[in-house]
Amino acid sequence: MKAGDSELRNELDAALRARSELGAEYESALVESFLEKVEHRLDSTLDRRVRRHLAEQRVNLARDTRPAHPLGGFAERYGFAIVSLVLAVPLSAIGAETAHTGGLLIAWLGIVAVNAVHAARHWPFLQRRSGHVASDWED
C-alpha cells in the first residue's frame, strides 16, 4: 500500500467518524470535502506523471537517441527498389505467358506489396522503441 493510499484511507475514516458524530445533516458537506481531497490527489498524481513524461521526452530529444539511419541508408532503400524493378520484367513475362492479364496483375500486385512492406519499415509511427514500458503513464 502506498503512503498516499493510507492518507486517503485515514481521511475517509475521519469523514465517517465525523458523520457519525455530527449526524446526517452534515453528510453532503463531509462527502464534498472528501471528494475534493480525492480530486486534489488525482490532480497532483496526474500532474506529476505528465511532468515526468514531458521531461522524458525532452531528455530523449536532447540525447537524440535515434541512430542516423536506423534501418539502412540510401543503398538499402533504393537498391531494394531497383532490384525489385529488375526482377519485375521476368516476373511480368512469366505471369502474362501463363495466366495472361490475370497473371500479369498478380505479379505486379506481389511486386507492389513487397515494396510497400519494405517501405513501411521506414515509417516512424511503425517503428518500435527499445525498452518500451507497457504504459508511459505508469509509475
Number of C-alpha atoms within 10 A of each C-alpha: 5 6 8 11 11 11 11 15 12 12 16 18 12 14 18 16 12 14 18 12 10 12 10 11 9 13 16 11 13 19 15 11 14 18 13 12 15 15 12 12 15 12 12 12 14 13 12 14 16 14 12 15 15 12 12 13 12 12 12 12 11 9 9 10 9 10 7 9 9 10 11 10 11 9 9 10 15 12 12 16 17 11 10 16 16 11 12 17 13 12 20 19 14 15 19 17 12 11 12 13 13 11 18 19 15 16 21 17 12 14 18 15 12 15 16 11 10 14 14 13 13 15 9 8 8 9 12 8 8 6 6 8 9 7 7 12 12 8 8
